[in-house]
Amino acid sequence: MQTLLRIVRSIAGPVGALMIVMGGIWILQGLNLAWGILARSFMQNDRHWAVYGVLLTAAGLVLVLWSYIRPRRHQDNVH
């Protein structure tokens, strides 16, 4: 079980980071602040995409934090 949790946590970090980047792009496009190739999108100047971007960025941040916070081990206080 610990091995599976370790694998899931090691995958969750990079996936969360990609979610943060994607959410940032969606925010820029939704607020009409994107440039270059990002400015040529159906999401441009649509506030819904800015909200979706904030939600995706928050979820990615939670995933990254969860993947790097190590669970505490239970210690037996045997004297």
C-alpha positions as CSV (number, residue, x, y, z in Angstrom):
1,M,0.0,0.0,0.0
2,Q,2.9,2.4,0.8
3,T,4.4,1.7,-2.6
4,L,1.2,2.6,-4.4
5,L,0.8,5.8,-2.4
6,R,4.4,6.7,-3.2
7,I,3.8,6.1,-7.0
8,V,0.6,8.2,-6.9
9,R,2.3,11.0,-5.1
10,S,5.2,11.0,-7.5
11,I,2.8,11.3,-10.5
12,A,0.5,13.9,-8.7
13,G,3.3,16.5,-8.5
14,P,4.0,16.9,-12.2
15,V,0.3,16.6,-13.1
16,G,-0.5,19.3,-10.6
17,A,2.2,21.5,-12.0
18,L,0.7,21.1,-15.5
19,M,-2.7,22.0,-14.1
20,I,-1.3,25.2,-12.7
21,V,0.3,26.2,-16.0
22,M,-2.9,25.3,-18.0
23,G,-5.0,27.2,-15.5
24,G,-2.8,30.2,-15.9
25,I,-3.2,30.1,-19.7
26,W,-7.0,29.9,-19.3
27,I,-7.0,32.9,-17.0
28,L,-4.9,35.0,-19.4
29,Q,-7.1,34.0,-22.3
30,G,-10.3,34.6,-20.4
31,L,-9.2,38.0,-19.3
32,N,-8.0,38.9,-22.9
33,L,-4.4,39.2,-21.6
34,A,-2.9,36.4,-23.8
35,W,-0.3,37.1,-26.5
36,G,1.1,35.3,-29.5
37,I,-0.5,32.0,-30.5
38,L,-2.5,32.0,-27.2
39,A,-4.3,35.1,-28.4
40,R,-5.9,33.2,-31.2
41,S,-8.4,31.1,-29.3
42,F,-12.1,30.8,-28.9
43,M,-11.5,31.3,-25.1
44,Q,-10.3,34.8,-25.7
45,N,-12.2,37.5,-23.8
46,D,-14.6,34.9,-22.3
47,R,-14.8,35.4,-18.5
48,H,-16.0,31.8,-18.0
49,W,-12.5,30.6,-19.0
50,A,-10.9,32.9,-16.4
51,V,-13.1,31.3,-13.7
52,Y,-12.3,27.8,-15.0
53,G,-8.6,28.7,-14.9
54,V,-8.8,29.9,-11.3
55,L,-10.5,26.6,-10.3
56,L,-7.9,24.5,-12.3
57,T,-5.0,26.4,-10.8
58,A,-6.3,26.0,-7.3
59,A,-6.9,22.3,-7.8
60,G,-3.3,21.9,-9.3
61,L,-1.9,23.8,-6.3
62,V,-3.7,21.5,-3.9
63,L,-2.4,18.4,-5.8
64,V,1.2,19.7,-5.8
65,L,1.0,20.5,-2.1
66,W,-0.5,17.1,-1.3
67,S,2.2,15.3,-3.4
68,Y,5.1,16.9,-1.5
69,I,3.7,16.8,2.1
70,R,4.9,13.6,3.7
71,P,2.5,11.9,6.0
72,R,3.6,11.7,9.6
73,R,4.5,8.3,10.9
74,H,2.8,7.1,14.0
75,Q,5.3,6.6,16.8
76,D,4.6,4.3,19.6
77,N,5.3,6.0,22.9
78,V,6.4,2.9,24.7
79,H,8.5,3.6,27.9
